Amino acid sequence: MEIKLVSNIEYCIEQRGFKKKYVADRLGVSVVVLSRWINNHSKPSLENAFRLSVILDCTVDDLFKVE
C-alpha cells in the first residue's frame, strides 16, 4: 500500500502569520528548500519536520495530509 503525503506546510505557516523567509531562517534552511517542501518536490527530514512543528506550534501530522 502506497501512502501519498501532501504538504500542508504553507497553510500552517499562513495560520501563524509568518513569512516563509522567517520560518526558513529559524530552521536554518534556504527559502528554496522550504518552497520545495511546500510544493511537494521533496520532504523535510524527520528532525526538520519536528523542528518545523515546534516553530509553527502544530503537530508533525498537521504539516502533511494523506491522499
C-alpha positions in Angstrom: 0.0 0.0 0.0 1.4 3.3 -1.0 0.8 6.4 1.1 1.0 9.8 -0.6 1.8 12.7 1.7 0.8 16.1 0.5 2.4 19.2 2.1 0.2 21.3 4.4 3.2 23.4 5.4 2.2 26.6 3.6 -1.3 26.5 5.3 0.4 26.1 8.7 2.8 29.0 8.0 -0.1 31.2 7.0 -2.2 30.3 10.0 0.6 31.5 12.3 1.0 34.7 10.2 4.7 34.0 9.5 6.6 34.8 6.3 8.4 31.9 4.6 11.7 33.7 5.0 11.3 33.9 8.7 10.4 30.2 9.0 13.3 29.2 6.7 15.8 31.3 8.8 14.5 29.8 12.0 15.0 26.3 10.6 18.4 27.1 9.1 17.4 26.3 5.6 17.0 28.4 2.5 13.6 29.7 1.2 14.2 27.5 -1.8 14.4 24.3 0.3 11.3 25.4 2.2 9.5 26.0 -1.1 10.5 22.5 -2.3 8.8 21.1 0.9 5.7 23.2 0.3 5.4 22.3 -3.4 5.9 18.5 -2.7 9.2 18.4 -4.6 10.9 17.0 -1.5 10.1 16.2 2.1 11.9 17.6 5.2 14.0 15.2 7.3 12.2 13.9 10.4 14.3 16.2 12.5 13.3 19.2 10.4 9.7 18.2 10.4 9.7 18.2 14.2 11.6 21.5 14.4 9.1 23.0 12.0 6.2 21.8 14.1 7.7 23.5 17.1 8.2 26.8 15.2 4.6 26.6 13.9 3.1 25.4 17.2 1.5 22.4 15.5 2.0 18.7 15.3 4.0 16.9 12.6 0.7 15.4 11.5 -0.6 18.9 10.8 2.2 19.5 8.3 1.0 16.8 5.9 -2.2 15.3 4.7 -2.6 11.8 3.4 -4.2 11.3 0.0 
